[in-house]
Amino acid sequence: MCNNKVYWPNRDMVVPPPCRPLKLTNLLKPYVLKMHLTNKYVSAQVVHSPTATVASSASSQEKALRSTIGCTQDVAAASKIGKLLGERLLLKDIPAVSVFLKREQRYHGKVKAIIDSLREVGVKLL
């Protein structure tokens, strides 16, 4: 932290450095949901932002899911992936996630399906 109680011989001439508080967003929202949507596949992952590691992920490219999903690119596949990701998060004791949307992503279609299915499973969104 910043120590402003330093002895300054000419207090009028020297301006002490400003104290900046810690970013509370890093402390309150450590887990971030990131989605990657292509024309063929849908994938979502939750990243632990302080350590930059992937806490959990789900994708329509997984071999176990391909047989149950059928089509890997539609909204139904996105909702199944969101449901699977939510179950994996609850198994790892991660109750809340913040959502990171890219500039071109809007809360519509596949993005909405993933987020709504996460809510249905019981994961809170910050």
C-alpha positions in Angstrom: 0.0 0.0 0.0 0.9 3.6 -0.1 2.6 5.4 2.8 1.8 9.1 2.8 3.3 9.7 6.2 6.8 10.1 4.7 8.8 13.1 5.9 8.7 15.7 3.1 11.1 18.7 3.7 9.2 21.0 1.5 5.6 19.9 1.7 4.4 22.8 -0.4 6.6 21.9 -3.4 6.3 18.1 -3.5 3.1 16.3 -4.2 3.0 12.8 -2.6 2.0 9.9 -4.9 -1.7 9.0 -5.0 -2.9 5.9 -3.2 -4.8 3.7 -5.5 -7.2 1.2 -3.9 -7.2 -2.5 -4.9 -9.5 -3.4 -7.7 -12.5 -4.9 -6.0 -13.6 -6.6 -9.2 -10.7 -9.0 -9.1 -11.6 -10.0 -5.5 -15.4 -10.3 -6.0 -15.5 -11.9 -9.4 -12.6 -14.4 -9.7 -14.5 -16.8 -12.0 -15.4 -15.6 -15.5 -17.5 -17.4 -18.1 -16.1 -17.1 -21.7 -17.9 -18.5 -24.7 -16.6 -19.4 -28.1 -19.2 -19.9 -30.8 -18.4 -21.0 -34.4 -20.5 -22.2 -37.3 -19.7 -25.8 -36.4 -19.2 -26.0 -32.6 -20.1 -24.3 -29.3 -17.8 -24.2 -26.4 -17.7 -22.5 -23.0 -15.2 -22.3 -20.3 -14.9 -20.7 -16.8 -11.5 -19.1 -16.1 -10.1 -18.3 -12.7 -8.9 -14.8 -13.5 -6.3 -14.2 -10.7 -4.4 -17.3 -11.7 -5.5 -17.4 -15.4 -6.3 -21.1 -15.3 -9.4 -22.9 -16.6 -11.6 -24.1 -13.8 -14.1 -26.0 -16.0 -15.0 -26.3 -19.6 -17.6 -27.9 -21.9 -17.7 -28.2 -25.7 -19.7 -29.8 -28.4 -16.5 -31.3 -29.7 -16.3 -33.8 -26.8 -16.8 -37.4 -28.0 -19.1 -38.2 -25.1 -21.5 -35.4 -26.0 -21.5 -35.9 -29.8 -23.8 -39.0 -29.6 -26.3 -37.3 -27.3 -26.4 -33.9 -28.9 -26.9 -34.7 -32.6 -26.4 -31.3 -34.1 -23.4 -29.5 -32.6 -24.2 -26.0 -33.7 -27.7 -25.1 -32.8 -29.3 -23.5 -29.7 -30.3 -26.8 -28.3 -26.7 -27.9 -28.3 -25.7 -24.6 -26.6 -28.3 -25.2 -23.8 -27.0 -28.8 -23.2 -23.4 -27.4 -23.0 -24.5 -24.8 -20.5 -26.2 -27.4 -18.4 -23.2 -29.7 -18.5 -20.9 -26.8 -17.6 -23.1 -25.8 -14.7 -23.1 -29.3 -13.3 -19.3 -29.4 -13.5 -19.0 -26.1 -11.8 -21.2 -27.2 -8.9 -19.1 -30.4 -8.5 -16.1 -28.2 -8.1 -17.9 -26.0 -5.5 -18.0 -22.9 -7.7 -21.4 -21.3 -7.0 -21.1 -18.0 -8.8 -19.7 -16.8 -12.2 -19.4 -13.5 -13.9 -20.1 -13.3 -17.6 -17.7 -11.9 -20.1 -19.2 -11.1 -23.5 -17.1 -10.1 -26.5 -18.1 -7.0 -28.4 -19.9 -8.9 -31.1 -21.8 -11.2 -28.7 -25.2 -10.2 -27.7 -27.6 -11.8 -25.2 -29.5 -13.6 -27.9 -29.6 -17.1 -29.4 -26.8 -19.4 -28.3 -25.4 -17.0 -25.8 -28.8 -16.7 -24.1 -29.2 -20.5 -24.2 -25.9 -21.1 -22.4 -26.5 -18.4 -19.7 -30.1 -19.5 -19.1 -29.2 -23.1 -18.7 -26.4 -22.2 -16.2 -29.1 -20.3 -14.2 -31.4 -23.4 -14.3 -28.8 -25.7 -12.9 -28.2 -23.3 -10.0 -25.1 -21.3 -10.8 -25.5 -17.6 -9.9 -24.4 -15.0 -12.4 -22.7 -11.9 -11.1 
